[in-house]
Amino acid sequence: MFVMFRRDEDNMTSGIFKLKGLDESAVYSLTDADTGRIVERSGRDLMKTGVEITMLQPHSSTLVFLQKNNETKDIL
């Protein structure tokens, strides 16, 4: 799980964040706690390309649950 915060004075509405320490060959499910949207990405992609988080409103936060899936799939 990871949490992102946007401060009141921050003009940045989105960013790309590279995760660390994941299994490159595994597939991970990322679940947005607010919307329930689930995205599957490889550990390799999450560490090299990263995940984009968007927060349009100042003084907001986003909670994302990260789960390593049991079976491996070919996902970029």
WOTASUL-V573960 format. One record per residue. N is the residue number from 0. PSI is psi in radians with two decimals (999 if undefined). OMEGA is omega in whole degrees, 0 to 359 (* if undefined). NEAR is the number of other C-alpha atoms within 8 Angstrom. Layout:
BEGIN
n	psi	omega	near
N	PSI	OMEGA	NEAR
N	PSI	OMEGA	NEAR
END
This chain:
BEGIN
n	psi	omega	near
0	2.51	171	6
1	2.67	182	7
2	2.37	176	8
3	2.46	179	7
4	2.50	172	8
5	2.11	181	12
6	2.84	180	8
7	-0.71	185	6
8	-0.02	183	5
9	2.14	179	8
10	-0.20	181	5
11	2.16	181	5
12	-0.32	179	10
13	2.81	178	9
14	2.81	177	8
15	2.22	185	8
16	2.15	179	8
17	2.24	180	10
18	2.80	182	9
19	2.72	172	5
20	0.31	180	5
21	2.84	174	9
22	2.00	183	7
23	-0.59	185	9
24	-0.10	182	8
25	2.82	174	14
26	2.37	181	14
27	2.50	172	12
28	2.25	176	13
29	2.14	183	12
30	2.12	176	11
31	2.08	184	12
32	-0.50	181	10
33	-0.75	186	6
34	-0.36	185	5
35	0.02	180	7
36	2.32	180	7
37	2.31	177	8
38	2.41	176	7
39	2.31	180	9
40	2.67	177	12
41	2.67	175	14
42	-0.68	178	13
43	-0.82	181	11
44	-0.72	180	11
45	-0.57	180	12
46	-0.58	183	13
47	-0.79	182	7
48	-0.67	179	7
49	-3.12	180	11
50	2.36	179	9
51	2.25	178	8
52	2.26	179	8
53	2.29	175	7
54	1.86	185	11
55	-0.49	184	6
56	2.30	172	7
57	2.74	179	11
58	0.90	180	8
59	3.01	179	9
60	2.80	176	9
61	2.31	178	11
62	2.19	180	11
63	2.22	175	11
64	2.31	181	11
65	2.15	180	10
66	2.27	176	7
67	2.19	180	8
68	2.63	182	9
69	-0.68	181	4
70	2.55	179	6
71	2.52	179	8
72	2.81	176	6
73	1.58	178	5
74	2.37	179	7
75	999	*	5
END
